[in-house]
C-alpha cells in the first residue's frame, strides 16, 4: 500500500511536471512568435527609415536647385534694375537735350 501511495504521488508529480513543461513550451512558443513579430516590425521600420532618408535626399537636392534658381533670378533682377537705371538716365539726358534744343530754337526764332 505504501508503494501504491508513492506511485500515486510520483504519478501526480509527473503530471504536474508535464503540465509545467507544457506551459513553458506554450510560453516559449508565444515568446518566439512575439520575437518574430518584433523582427517583422523592425524590418518594416528599417524600410520606412530608408524610404524617409531617400525622400530627404530628394528634398535636399530640390532645395539646392531652388536656391540656385533663386540666385539666378536675383542676378537677373539686379541686371534688369541696372538696365532700367541706365535707360532712365538716357531718357533724362534726352529730355535735357530736347529742352536745350527748344531753347535754341526759340532763340533762333527770336532773331
Secondary structure, 3 states (H helix, E strand, C coil): CHHHHHHHHHHHHHHHHHHHHHHHHHHHHHHHHHHHHHHHHHHHHHHHHHHHHHHHHHHHHHHHHHHHHHHHHHHHHHHHHHHHHHHHHHHHHHHHHHHHHHHHHHHHHHC
